[in-house]
Amino acid sequence: MPTLHTPDISHPFWFYTDASATAIGTCLAQHDDVGKELPIAFFSKKLTPTQMKWSTIEREAFCVLEALKKFDTWVFGGLAWARTVRVTDLVVPPAAVVGESVTLMCSYDLGNEELYVVKWYKDDIEFYRYEPKDDNQFIYFPQPGIDIDVISIGGLLYSCQLLLSRTNSNIVFLRTVALDSAGNYKCQVSTDAPTYSCVQAVKEMNVIILPIEGPQITGGESTYELGDNVTLNCTSAESKPAAKLQWFINGQSVPDENTDDHGVFVKKDRLQISSKSLNLKLSKRLFRGGKLSLKCEASFYGSVATISKEITLLGRCGLVVRSWPQGCRVHDSKPDSTEDPSCIGPVAR
């Protein structure tokens, strides 16, 4: 096994690259003062199905480009802490709601260098460019899921000059988020001669579709006795991704051994539904003041509010439920003079 050596930026670097049908690989090396070759670092990457279809020369060229990008801080800019250009902050929301607008922001520090171009990529495909020295400073390259403010001039698409407060040198304003908007967003900043420095930052954005209603609780009987088993099913409303379901008894979360997770069902429109059942044996210790509260909670990303539905079981005789579990109404049928918690009826609220 070769021993890796510390790079010396006062010496030239050597790249050894190769590409197979499924992957690419690179060895970065230098020669010491007596001409001995010293390996500095190794790099490999699996090709995507699309890249595997490229010709041999295209895969070899891609390998060289990836190697230069991987080790650019050593080869072009000296050691990382010697570089003055840097991306100071990349703002990409971790989750965006379908139909809403999103602002992406890339803040950078050029030091004493001059800006050449700022490029934005989604999943490594460029969709927006700001080049201050070009006649057309703002250029938009359409792709699915990317909808920014543009105007058409001579068949080309440019960012609207009247909306530069929203889409400009370091801000991209997505007007309407779609499912195809999900992906990895990269901001790449390049400086002009003589340094030609290039730095970049990447963040992922997921796209969610909020449910239009809370979860539904189904199943169960109209009356129970102590010792009976209660089986209820909680199904989330359509959303993307599916809601995370949790059962609660009297405000306490139910252990997994008392529930059955039925997984996620994906519909043709890519919306998802989750389902989880509760299995409970009724006993006196479960009741608090003659009541037993069962709740199903559907939660999403941390910024999204929790939605829940709750059922209450009352430990009284003479209570009859006409509808289960939604829209329930309790009718008094002349209860006995003494209350018996072994006669139980469900009430929804």
Residue pairs with C-beta under 8 A, 6 or more apart in sequence:
2 39
3 39
4 39
4 40
4 41
5 30
5 38
5 39
5 40
6 40
7 13
7 28
7 30
7 40
7 41
7 74
7 79
8 30
9 74
9 78
9 79
9 82
11 30
11 31
11 32
12 30
12 31
13 28
13 29
13 30
13 40
13 71
13 74
13 75
14 28
14 29
14 30
14 31
14 37
15 26
15 27
15 28
15 29
15 64
15 67
15 68
16 26
16 27
16 29
17 24
17 25
17 26
17 60
17 63
17 64
17 67
18 24
18 25
18 26
18 60
18 63
19 25
19 56
19 59
19 60
19 62
19 63
20 59
21 47
21 52
22 46
22 47
22 52
23 44
23 45
23 46
23 47
24 44
24 45
24 47
24 59
24 62
24 63
24 66
25 42
25 43
25 44
25 45
25 63
26 42
26 43
26 44
26 63
26 66
26 67
26 70
26 71
27 39
27 41
27 42
27 43
28 39
28 40
28 41
28 42
28 43
28 67
28 71
28 74
28 75
29 37
29 38
29 39
29 40
30 37
30 38
30 40
31 37
31 38
32 38
40 74
41 71
43 66
43 67
43 70
43 71
45 66
47 59
51 59
51 62
54 62
68 75
68 76
72 198
73 79
73 80
73 83
76 196
76 197
76 198
77 83
77 85
77 195
77 197
83 197
83 199
84 109
84 110
84 111
84 112
84 113
84 197
85 108
85 109
85 110
85 111
85 113
85 189
85 191
85 195
85 197
85 198
85 199
86 108
86 109
86 199
87 106
87 107
87 108
87 187
87 189
87 199
87 200
87 201
88 107
88 108
88 109
89 105
89 106
89 107
90 105
90 106
90 107
90 185
90 187
90 201
90 202
90 203
91 103
91 104
91 105
91 106
91 107
92 104
92 185
92 203
92 204
92 205
93 102
93 205
94 203
94 204
94 205
94 206
94 301
95 205
95 206
95 207
95 208
95 301
95 303
96 102
96 174
96 177
96 181
96 205
96 206
96 207
96 208
97 177
97 207
97 208
97 209
97 210
98 177
98 178
98 179
98 207
98 208
98 209
98 240
99 176
99 177
100 176
100 177
101 173
101 174
101 175
101 176
101 177
102 173
102 174
102 177
102 181
102 205
103 166
103 171
103 172
103 173
103 174
104 120
104 171
104 172
104 173
104 174
104 185
104 187
105 170
105 171
105 172
106 118
106 120
106 170
106 171
106 187
106 189
106 201
107 170
108 118
108 170
108 187
108 189
108 199
110 189
110 191
113 191
113 192
113 195
113 197
114 191
114 192
115 132
115 189
115 190
115 191
115 192
116 131
116 133
116 190
116 191
116 192
116 196
117 129
117 130
117 131
117 189
117 190
118 129
118 130
118 131
118 169
118 170
118 187
118 188
118 189
118 190
119 126
119 128
119 129
119 130
119 187
119 188
119 190
120 126
120 127
120 128
120 129
120 172
120 185
120 186
120 187
120 188
121 127
121 185
121 186
121 188
122 143
122 145
122 146
122 183
122 184
122 185
122 186
123 183
123 184
124 184
124 186
125 141
125 143
126 141
127 140
127 141
127 142
127 143
127 146
127 148
128 138
128 139
128 140
128 141
128 146
128 148
128 159
128 167
128 172
129 138
129 139
129 141
130 137
130 138
130 168
130 169
130 170
131 137
131 139
132 169
133 192
136 156
136 158
138 158
138 159
138 161
138 164
138 167
138 168
139 156
139 157
139 158
139 159
140 148
140 150
140 157
140 158
140 159
141 157
142 157
144 178
144 180
145 178
145 179
145 180
145 181
145 182
145 183
146 174
146 181
147 174
147 175
147 176
147 178
148 159
148 167
148 172
148 173
148 174
148 175
149 159
149 160
149 163
149 166
149 167
149 173
149 175
150 157
150 158
150 159
150 160
151 157
151 158
151 159
151 160
151 161
152 158
159 167
159 168
160 167
163 173
166 173
167 173
174 181
177 207
178 207
179 207
179 209
179 240
179 270
181 205
181 207
182 205
182 206
182 207
183 204
183 205
184 202
184 203
184 204
184 205
185 202
185 203
185 204
185 205
186 200
186 201
186 202
187 200
187 201
188 198
188 199
188 200
189 198
189 199
189 200
190 196
190 197
190 198
191 197
191 198
206 241
206 301
207 240
208 239
208 240
208 241
208 300
208 301
208 304
209 238
209 239
209 240
209 271
210 239
210 300
210 304
211 236
211 237
211 238
211 239
211 243
211 298
211 307
212 237
212 238
213 237
213 307
214 237
214 298
214 307
214 308
214 309
215 234
215 235
215 236
215 237
215 243
215 245
215 296
215 297
215 298
215 307
215 308
215 309
216 234
216 235
216 237
216 309
216 326
217 232
217 233
217 234
217 294
217 296
217 309
217 311
217 325
217 326
217 348
218 232
218 233
218 235
218 325
219 231
219 232
219 233
219 277
220 230
220 231
220 232
220 311
220 324
220 325
220 346
221 228
221 324
221 346
222 320
222 321
222 324
222 345
222 346
223 320
223 321
223 343
223 344
223 345
223 346
224 230
224 282
224 313
224 344
224 345
224 346
225 282
225 342
225 343
225 344
226 282
226 283
226 284
226 341
226 342
226 344
227 281
227 282
227 283
228 281
228 282
228 344
229 279
229 280
229 281
229 282
230 278
230 279
230 280
230 281
230 282
230 294
230 313
231 277
231 278
231 279
231 280
232 277
232 278
232 280
232 294
232 296
232 311
232 325
233 275
233 276
233 277
233 278
234 245
234 247
234 275
234 276
234 277
234 278
234 296
234 298
234 309
235 273
235 274
235 275
236 242
236 243
236 245
236 273
236 274
236 275
236 298
237 243
237 273
237 298
238 267
238 271
238 272
238 273
239 271
239 272
239 300
240 270
240 271
240 272
241 264
241 272
241 300
242 264
242 265
242 272
242 273
242 274
243 274
243 298
243 299
243 300
243 307
244 274
244 298
244 299
244 300
245 261
245 274
245 275
245 276
245 296
245 297
245 298
246 253
246 254
246 276
246 296
246 297
246 299
247 253
247 254
247 258
247 259
247 276
247 278
247 294
247 295
247 296
247 297
248 254
248 293
248 294
248 295
248 296
248 297
249 280
249 286
249 292
249 293
249 294
249 295
250 286
250 288
250 292
250 293
251 293
251 295
254 278
254 280
258 278
258 279
258 280
259 276
259 277
259 278
259 279
260 276
260 277
260 279
261 275
261 276
262 274
262 275
262 276
262 277
263 274
263 275
264 272
264 273
264 274
265 272
265 273
265 274
265 275
266 272
267 273
274 298
276 296
278 294
278 296
280 286
280 294
282 292
282 313
282 344
284 341
286 292
287 313
287 315
287 341
290 314
290 315
290 316
290 339
290 341
291 312
291 313
291 314
291 315
292 312
292 313
292 315
293 310
293 311
293 312
294 310
294 311
294 312
294 313
295 308
295 309
295 310
295 311
296 308
296 309
296 310
297 306
297 307
297 308
298 306
298 307
298 308
299 306
299 307
310 348
310 349
311 325
311 346
311 347
311 348
311 349
312 346
312 347
312 348
312 349
313 344
313 345
313 346
313 347
314 330
314 344
314 345
314 347
315 339
315 341
315 342
315 343
315 344
316 335
316 339
316 340
316 341
316 343
316 344
316 345
317 335
317 336
317 339
317 340
317 343
318 332
318 333
318 334
318 335
318 336
318 343
319 330
319 331
319 332
319 333
319 335
319 343
319 345
319 347
320 330
320 331
320 333
320 345
321 328
321 329
321 330
321 345
321 346
321 347
322 328
322 329
322 331
323 329
324 346
324 348
325 346
325 348
326 348
327 348
328 346
328 347
328 348
330 345
330 347
